[in-house]
Amino acid sequence: MVFRNAIQGLWSGKGRGWYPTIADFEYQETLEFTDTGRPFLTYRQTTHASDGSPLHTEAGYIRFLSDYRLEFVVAQPTGISEVLTGSVEATEDGYRASLQAHQLARTETSKLVDSTSRRFVLRGESLSVEFWMAAMGQPMQPHLSSELRRDV
Ligand code: HEM
């Protein structure tokens, strides 16, 4: 099964976040990758704090140029849009998709984010998600890491 088929469906689990300019935090995350019958998947993410209050959310599309080359467009209500390009590698027990920002767009009032990178590591019914950013004048470094399981 190729990555594009293996990642489809609903995933949920816990994550934690940090950055030099903010206090550490934890969150509950749900991701959904949905087949469209065309060469892209729709992507929807929601996150919540442990008291149930909503945190970050985002939505977009993963475009497959081939089974191993992809593009990701994602829009955020914080006024930031990321356009990333990347590749998928097969691993011993799944896949690793690594994406780098190709372009970022920000509204006039959004926080200052200069670059981002994302990684999805799929192992059977487990999905690890990592997000790095260069933001607020800081060099590229991790902001988020989560461990999800497939929801049945
Ligand atoms: C799982 C998704 C995410 C969660 C749960 C999350 C959570 C948070 C929290 C709790 C803060 C600190 C309080 C605040 O300023 O709101 C924060 C700050 C921030 N986040 Fe995220 N975030 C997520 C994704 C992102 C993404 C995708 C970006 C960029 C594209 C981003 C960029 C930032 C920036 C620039 C700050 C401000 C740091 C500062 O004010 O110094 N975050 N995030």
Boltz pocket constraint, residues with backbone or C-beta under 6 A from the ligand:
constraints:
  - pocket:
      binder: B
      contacts: [[A, 15], [A, 17], [A, 19], [A, 21], [A, 22], [A, 23], [A, 25], [A, 27], [A, 29], [A, 47], [A, 55], [A, 56], [A, 57], [A, 76], [A, 80], [A, 82], [A, 111], [A, 112], [A, 113], [A, 116], [A, 131], [A, 133], [A, 135], [A, 136], [A, 143], [A, 144]]
      max_distance: 6.0
